[in-house]
Amino acid sequence: TEPPALPWDVAPAALVAPVNTSPPSISGTPTAGQVLTASAGVWTNLGGAIVTAQWLGDGLALAGETGATLLLGAEHVALTVAYRESAGGITATSNALGPVAP
């Protein structure tokens, strides 16, 4: 017979990555002075993972822009804007709006 399993001999439960079942979306008019609004995506299997968000301009992170709204300014003119959520190494990106008009 085999000896009883020790705690470190037990295989860990299968790790399941977060799943995004519906990406975030953004709405608004892509014109300087206007506000774009993000609607959160739908996530399952978070298992304690935190969903973080980041606004993007031409695919690059807009520094400090992590809230649900983005006030478009002169610095955003000509950029195509999107919103990305991440959880546990998985990302989901919204529809894009733009290019932002002056």
Backbone torsions as a table, in degrees:
resi	resn	phi	psi	omega
1	THR	NA	154.3	179.5
2	GLU	-88.1	147.7	176.6
3	PRO	-68.1	158.9	179.6
4	PRO	-63.0	148.4	179.4
5	ALA	-67.5	137.9	175.0
6	LEU	-90.9	158.1	-175.7
7	PRO	-53.1	-35.9	-178.0
8	TRP	-81.1	-5.3	176.7
9	ASP	-89.8	-9.9	-176.2
10	VAL	-84.8	128.6	179.6
11	ALA	-66.8	137.9	178.0
12	PRO	-67.1	155.3	176.0
13	ALA	-59.6	146.7	-179.6
14	ALA	-57.9	131.1	177.9
15	LEU	-83.9	131.6	-178.8
16	VAL	-116.2	124.7	-179.8
17	ALA	-72.3	151.9	173.7
18	PRO	-57.6	151.6	178.8
19	VAL	-126.9	129.9	174.3
20	ASN	-95.4	113.7	-177.7
21	THR	-93.0	-14.1	177.0
22	SER	-154.2	120.3	-176.9
23	PRO	-69.7	162.8	174.3
24	PRO	-66.2	165.7	176.0
25	SER	-137.9	156.2	177.3
26	ILE	-126.9	151.7	179.7
27	SER	-141.5	161.4	179.9
28	GLY	130.7	178.9	-179.6
29	THR	-101.6	120.5	-177.0
30	PRO	-77.8	72.4	-180.0
31	THR	-135.9	137.8	178.6
32	ALA	-52.3	136.4	-177.8
33	GLY	94.8	-12.8	179.5
34	GLN	-97.1	162.9	179.7
35	VAL	-110.4	131.1	171.1
36	LEU	-97.4	144.9	-178.2
37	THR	-122.6	133.4	177.9
38	ALA	-100.6	140.0	171.0
39	SER	-109.1	130.9	-175.3
40	ALA	-62.9	149.8	172.8
41	GLY	-78.4	176.9	179.2
42	VAL	-110.3	127.0	-177.7
43	TRP	-121.0	145.4	171.8
44	THR	-127.9	168.8	178.2
45	ASN	56.7	36.8	-178.4
46	LEU	-67.2	-33.9	176.4
47	GLY	47.4	38.5	179.7
48	GLY	94.6	-9.3	177.8
49	ALA	-67.3	143.9	179.2
50	ILE	-96.6	134.7	175.7
51	VAL	-87.2	122.9	176.5
52	THR	-112.3	160.0	-176.5
53	ALA	-132.8	153.9	179.7
54	GLN	-153.8	128.8	172.2
55	TRP	-77.7	145.5	-178.7
56	LEU	-122.3	145.6	171.6
57	GLY	-124.5	116.9	-175.0
58	ASP	53.0	36.9	176.0
59	GLY	85.3	-4.6	-179.5
60	LEU	-107.3	146.4	-179.7
61	ALA	-60.6	133.8	172.5
62	LEU	-89.6	110.8	-172.8
63	ALA	-50.2	127.5	175.3
64	GLY	76.6	0.7	-176.5
65	GLU	-99.2	89.6	-176.2
66	THR	-125.8	3.1	-178.5
67	GLY	-84.2	-178.3	-178.1
68	ALA	-79.5	-11.3	178.2
69	THR	-128.2	155.1	177.6
70	LEU	-135.1	116.9	174.8
71	LEU	-83.2	116.6	-178.2
72	LEU	-77.7	131.4	178.9
73	GLY	-124.3	-174.9	-179.6
74	ALA	-58.0	-32.7	-179.0
75	GLU	-67.8	-13.9	-179.4
76	HIS	-97.7	-10.1	-177.5
77	VAL	-56.8	134.6	179.0
78	ALA	81.5	-6.1	177.7
79	LEU	-84.8	149.2	168.5
80	THR	-98.1	125.6	-169.6
81	VAL	-106.9	141.3	175.0
82	ALA	-144.5	176.1	-176.5
83	TYR	-132.9	127.7	-177.3
84	ARG	-118.5	134.8	172.4
85	GLU	-111.2	146.6	179.1
86	SER	-135.7	144.8	175.3
87	ALA	-154.0	124.7	176.2
88	GLY	55.5	34.3	179.0
89	GLY	85.5	-1.8	178.4
90	ILE	-102.0	138.5	178.7
91	THR	-122.9	154.1	175.1
92	ALA	-140.6	131.3	-175.9
93	THR	-117.6	141.4	-178.8
94	SER	-72.9	178.5	165.8
95	ASN	-62.1	159.4	178.9
96	ALA	-107.3	148.4	174.5
97	LEU	-124.9	141.2	176.6
98	GLY	134.3	-172.6	7.1
99	PRO	-68.3	151.1	-179.3
100	VAL	-67.2	129.9	179.4
101	ALA	-89.4	153.8	177.5
102	PRO	-65.8	NA	NA
